[in-house]
Each structure stands twice: as structure tokens, then as C-alpha cells.
Amino acid sequence: KEYCMTTLDTSDDKKKELERKVSDLEAAIAAAEESIATFKEEIAALEGGIKALDKSVAEATENRKEENAEFKELMASNTAAKEVLLFAQNRLNKFYNPKLYKPPPEAQMSEEDRVSVSMGGTLAPTTLGGIAGTGIGASF
């Protein structure tokens, strides 16, 4: 009878220990499931943030492209304006300060034109395009 009681006590202790382990494991499983749910929510939030970031990057890229086009247009018009100013300055130098005047380069004649001129002919008139016949192009 004592042996049976000891065995029953031991079995009862093992049963209680196993029940505690089961309850501990169930609690651990519940905590893991909560963590998984939390991680899923965080992942969804991060995915939303990534999509928003991609959208803002696309908008920023479009803005930079537009600003680049505007900048190129501005630089082209600034270059044309500088050419006009240098042309005007050279014209003014022709009258007010002849030492600084730089005459325009002479037109390059083709072989046919040189033969024609050497035989007493004249060249066909050439007109410069651009702004007021200066040869300076306007970029609008």
C-alpha cells in the first residue's frame, strides 16, 4: 500500500508538472501569436510607408526633370543674351573705341566663288539669320 501511495504521489506530481508545462507552453504560444499579429501590422504599415515614399520619389523626379528643362531653357536664353550684348559692345567699340573693335570673320569662299571673284564677278548677297541679321540665334 505504501508503494502504491508513493507511486500515486509521484504520478500526481508528474501530472501537475506536465499540466504546468502545458499551460506555460500555451501562454508562450499565445504570446507568439500576438507577436506575429503585431509584426503583420508593422509590416503592413511599413509597406504603406514604402509606397508613399516611392510616390514621393516619383514626384521629386518629375519635378527635377521639369526644373532641369527650365534651367536648360534659361541657360540657352542667357547665352543668346550674352551674344547679343557682346555683339552690341563690339558695335559700340567700332564707333567709340576702334582699337577694341573686332571685325567679323570674313566669309569663307568656295572654289567656285573664288574663281568667279578673281574673274571680276561678284558674290551673291548672303544674309545672316538670327536676331536683327546678326547671326545670333534666338532660342525661345
PyMOL commands that set and color helices and strands:
alter all, ss='L'
color gray80, all
select helices_A, chain A and resi 2-96+98-100+111-118+131-133
alter helices_A, ss='H'
color red, helices_A
deselect
rebuild
show_as cartoon
